[in-house]
Amino acid sequence: MKLYLIRHGQTDWNVAGKIQGCHDIPLNETGRQQARYLAEGMKNRPVTHIYSSPQKRALETAQAIAVSQGVEVTALSGLREVEFGDWEGMTWKEIEEKDPERYARWVRTPAEVTPPGGESRACIYERVGAAVEQIVREAKGDVAVVSHGAALAYAVSYMLRNEMGSHREVIVKNVSISTLEYDRETGHFHLIQANDISHLIK
């Protein structure tokens, strides 16, 4: 089976460079147009179901695919964005100015730094991993998984944990599609394509 990992469309906070985290920011008009382009791009990738973060920006993106393909969306809390605590609503420049020491450590080794009041790496990995396991357990065919930049990076890391030396490209582009194949016999995932945004080229 294939899993299409998709980041949500653009929001006003994306444009402003603000960290969204738990904040439930909806898509802006550009994001809604991106979601429509995404739905077109997914027509050659038919899915049996869509799993999405419960946050508005992800659900709106997922619904565009759902309407196009006539499939249902299941919201999974494990797919929500990483909680950045006190850093949410701030830009990276503002964080660097307010908390330079922690910011410097974050730049060097982000997986080892928890933002003040934020979610630890262990907690993120556990909940995202649990969501992945639920999806592959329930899925009856190829599926789309709509989530967020940081959460998807953890999902890819979890999926490819048994694939030594594999390319773990962080998913950064809005409405990018990264394709992984899951082998039910071995329980292993294989990355086929990362960060495809060809559907946005018009």
Secondary structure per residue as TSV (DSSP state, phi and psi in degrees):
chain	resnum	aa	ss	phi	psi
A	1	M	-	360.0	152.5
A	2	K	E	-108.1	144.8
A	3	L	E	-118.8	124.8
A	4	Y	E	-100.8	107.3
A	5	L	E	-89.3	124.2
A	6	I	E	-128.1	131.2
A	7	R	E	-87.9	147.0
A	8	H	-	-61.2	166.5
A	9	G	-	-74.7	177.5
A	10	Q	-	-68.3	144.6
A	11	T	-	-122.8	167.9
A	12	D	H	-62.1	-32.9
A	13	W	H	-70.7	-31.6
A	14	N	H	-59.5	-46.0
A	15	V	H	-62.2	-40.4
A	16	A	H	-78.9	-8.7
A	17	G	T	76.3	21.7
A	18	K	B	-89.2	144.6
A	19	I	-	-76.1	125.3
A	20	Q	-	-92.0	-47.9
A	21	G	T	52.2	-123.7
A	22	C	T	-76.1	-14.2
A	23	H	-	-63.5	131.6
A	24	D	-	-90.9	74.5
A	25	I	-	-88.9	128.1
A	26	P	-	-79.3	169.1
A	27	L	-	-65.9	149.9
A	28	N	-	-92.6	-175.8
A	29	E	H	-62.7	-38.5
A	30	T	H	-62.7	-41.9
A	31	G	H	-62.3	-38.7
A	32	R	H	-68.0	-37.1
A	33	Q	H	-66.9	-40.6
A	34	Q	H	-59.3	-39.8
A	35	A	H	-64.1	-35.5
A	36	R	H	-68.0	-41.8
A	37	Y	H	-62.9	-39.7
A	38	L	H	-60.2	-45.7
A	39	A	H	-58.2	-39.6
A	40	E	H	-64.1	-43.9
A	41	G	H	-66.3	-23.5
A	42	M	G	-85.9	-5.7
A	43	K	G	-63.5	-28.7
A	44	N	G	-91.7	11.6
A	45	R	S	-130.9	66.9
A	46	P	-	-62.1	140.1
A	47	V	-	-125.5	157.5
A	48	T	S	-93.6	-17.7
A	49	H	E	-164.1	159.8
A	50	I	E	-127.0	131.9
A	51	Y	E	-110.7	137.7
A	52	S	E	-141.2	152.0
A	53	S	-	-59.9	148.6
A	54	P	S	-77.5	-4.8
A	55	Q	S	-75.7	145.9
A	56	K	H	-51.5	-46.2
A	57	R	H	-63.0	-32.6
A	58	A	H	-79.4	-44.7
A	59	L	H	-62.7	-40.3
A	60	E	H	-61.3	-40.7
A	61	T	H	-66.1	-44.3
A	62	A	H	-62.7	-39.2
A	63	Q	H	-63.2	-32.0
A	64	A	H	-62.9	-41.1
A	65	I	H	-69.2	-42.0
A	66	A	H	-59.5	-44.4
A	67	V	H	-64.2	-42.2
A	68	S	H	-65.3	-38.9
A	69	Q	H	-102.8	-6.5
A	70	G	T	67.3	39.3
A	71	V	-	-121.1	168.2
A	72	E	-	-93.0	158.8
A	73	V	E	-114.8	131.1
A	74	T	E	-112.5	124.6
A	75	A	E	-86.2	127.8
A	76	L	-	-118.9	122.7
A	77	S	G	-62.8	-26.3
A	78	G	G	-66.3	-14.9
A	79	L	G	-94.9	2.8
A	80	R	S	-66.7	164.4
A	81	E	-	-69.9	155.9
A	82	V	-	-58.5	139.8
A	83	E	-	-84.5	118.7
A	84	F	-	-99.4	9.2
A	85	G	G	55.9	-128.9
A	86	D	G	-65.4	-15.5
A	87	W	G	-80.8	-13.7
A	88	E	T	-66.5	139.2
A	89	G	T	87.3	-4.5
A	90	M	-	-106.1	158.0
A	91	T	B	-91.0	164.3
A	92	W	H	-62.9	-33.6
A	93	K	H	-64.1	-42.0
A	94	E	H	-65.0	-38.0
A	95	I	H	-65.7	-42.7
A	96	E	H	-60.2	-38.4
A	97	E	H	-73.8	-37.0
A	98	K	H	-83.3	-35.0
A	99	D	S	-137.7	62.9
A	100	P	H	-60.7	-38.3
A	101	E	H	-67.0	-48.9
A	102	R	H	-65.9	-37.8
A	103	Y	H	-61.4	-43.0
A	104	A	H	-61.8	-39.9
A	105	R	H	-68.5	-36.6
A	106	W	H	-61.7	-43.1
A	107	V	H	-62.9	-40.1
A	108	R	H	-72.9	-49.3
A	109	T	-	-142.1	76.2
A	110	P	G	-58.9	-31.3
A	111	A	G	-69.0	-17.4
A	112	E	G	-101.3	1.6
A	113	V	-	-118.0	128.6
A	114	T	-	-104.2	121.7
A	115	P	-	-57.9	149.3
A	116	P	T	-57.5	123.8
A	117	G	T	77.7	6.1
A	118	G	-	-96.9	-169.9
A	119	E	-	-96.3	134.6
A	120	S	-	-75.5	158.0
A	121	R	H	-57.8	-42.4
A	122	A	H	-61.6	-42.1
A	123	C	H	-66.0	-42.0
A	124	I	H	-63.2	-48.7
A	125	Y	H	-60.7	-39.4
A	126	E	H	-66.8	-47.9
A	127	R	H	-72.2	-38.7
A	128	V	H	-67.5	-40.3
A	129	G	H	-61.6	-40.8
A	130	A	H	-63.1	-37.9
A	131	A	H	-65.8	-43.1
A	132	V	H	-59.7	-45.6
A	133	E	H	-64.1	-37.3
A	134	Q	H	-64.3	-42.0
A	135	I	H	-62.6	-49.0
A	136	V	H	-70.6	-25.0
A	137	R	H	-72.8	-38.4
A	138	E	H	-89.4	-29.5
A	139	A	-	-61.8	137.9
A	140	K	S	-104.7	-1.1
A	141	G	S	-174.6	-159.1
A	142	D	-	-65.9	143.7
A	143	V	E	-136.1	156.6
A	144	A	E	-103.6	141.7
A	145	V	E	-126.4	112.2
A	146	V	E	-106.6	122.8
A	147	S	E	-149.4	-142.1
A	148	H	-	-129.9	162.6
A	149	G	H	-52.6	-56.0
A	150	A	H	-70.1	-42.7
A	151	A	H	-61.8	-39.5
A	152	L	H	-68.9	-33.5
A	153	A	H	-61.4	-41.2
A	154	Y	H	-67.8	-38.0
A	155	A	H	-61.9	-43.7
A	156	V	H	-64.1	-42.9
A	157	S	H	-59.5	-42.3
A	158	Y	H	-65.1	-46.0
A	159	M	H	-64.2	-36.6
A	160	L	T	-96.8	18.0
A	161	R	T	-63.4	-24.2
A	162	N	T	-97.1	0.1
A	163	E	S	-105.6	86.2
A	164	M	T	-60.4	134.2
A	165	G	T	74.8	7.8
A	166	S	-	-71.7	159.5
A	167	H	-	-83.8	113.8
A	168	R	-	-104.6	78.6
A	169	E	-	-79.6	128.2
A	170	V	-	-69.9	135.6
A	171	I	-	-83.9	112.5
A	172	V	-	-120.1	-22.7
A	173	K	S	-83.6	138.0
A	174	N	T	-61.6	138.6
A	175	V	T	51.5	28.6
A	176	S	-	-74.4	152.0
A	177	I	E	-117.7	123.6
A	178	S	E	-116.3	128.7
A	179	T	E	-106.7	126.7
A	180	L	E	-124.2	146.0
A	181	E	E	-108.9	136.5
A	182	Y	E	-112.3	128.2
A	183	D	E	-100.2	110.7
A	184	R	T	-66.2	-28.3
A	185	E	T	-69.7	-42.6
A	186	T	T	-95.4	-20.7
A	187	G	T	75.8	14.5
A	188	H	E	-102.4	151.1
A	189	F	E	-108.4	151.6
A	190	H	E	-133.0	128.1
A	191	L	E	-78.4	120.6
A	192	I	E	-95.3	-43.9
A	193	Q	E	-153.5	139.1
A	194	A	E	-118.7	139.1
A	195	N	E	56.7	47.3
A	196	D	E	-77.5	121.4
A	197	I	-	-125.0	23.6
A	198	S	G	-61.5	-24.9
A	199	H	G	-70.3	-12.8
A	200	L	G	-89.7	-9.5
A	201	I	-	-86.3	106.0
A	202	K	-	-118.3	360.0
